[in-house]
Amino acid sequence: MQTVTPEVKGNWHQDWQSQEHAVAFDGRSGLDLRNLIREYEAFNDVQLLTERLSRSTRIGLLEIGCATGEFYRYLRTAYPHVRYAGVDISRPAVARARAKYPHGIFVATDPSMPLAERLSEAGVHPCPEIVYAKDVVHHQTRPFELLSELLGMASEALIIRTRTRDVGPTELDPERSCQYHYGGWMPYIVFNMQELIERIREEAPASEVVVRRHHVVLGGRYHRFLPKELYLKETGTAESAVGVFKTTDRAGRATIADRRERAPRYTWDYRLKHALRQAVDAWRPPQTRDAEI
């Protein structure tokens, strides 16, 4: 299956430099540690990761798209032996992460700069055992190029959470597949599943590929502007966790399993507080709520 990379137009990532973006991405900072762990471990990608992490063995992990550092807080609590570094293109988000967690390593980068080069410049080892990228690759103007870069950086495993489709080719033109977010447009590229696996096999033929697919119709939600077929259930769109494991006895094997992501089982006190907060927000006059935004 062939695809053509479109000409990249405009600056698709300029809106990620706003303070509003950093605030919006800091929602998990309001969770206590119990509920932070429960929220993260409800995701298929985190389960793929934790199945291969030891609570006692030191291992390096680089998070691509670290935002405000909440995954660092999760790992520091649940897997304290992980040597963590995070990188993000949002400078306000990275500044927020550094302010909250001064002992963490957070690096601001630019989409035009090779990641490995920027990390080396910042004194961070560019080839850790694990590279982890949650909801990042499909927001790129050239997602396959970033995928190749990440595969080359991971010495043992790459784990990503992205968006896929079972039917139809990948639409790589961000003008036709995008999302209005934080006051601006960003790419929202939905990979054809077979095309994605084939690209991974080209880059890492001796690796094992494990996919956990959570089917959900992507079109018509969260201000997405997508090709019409992505509004149809039969297209088989999904939020997919993809693990590429280089140290394996199943070299060349690809496994796809359908696994719905379960809702986090928050503690009862958190659920009560959340319900009360929603009730108060619903009760207040609209002009009062607007004034606080």
Buried (B, 14 or more C-beta within 10 A) or exposed (E): EEBEEBEBEEEBBEBBBBEEBBBBBBEBBEBEEEBBBBBBBBBBBBBBBBEBBEEEEEBBBBBBBBBBBBBBBBBBEBBEEBBBBBBBBBBBBBBBBBEBBEEBBBBBBEBEEEBBEBBEEBEBBBBBBBBBBBBBBBBBBBBBEBBBBBBBBBBBBBBBBBBBBBEBBBBBBBBEBBBBBBEBBBBBBBBBBBBBBEBBBEBBEEBBBBBBBBBEBBBEEEEBBBBEBBBEEEBBBBBBBBBBBBEBEEEEEBEBEEBEBEEBEBBEEBEEEEEEEEEEEEEEEEEEEEEEE
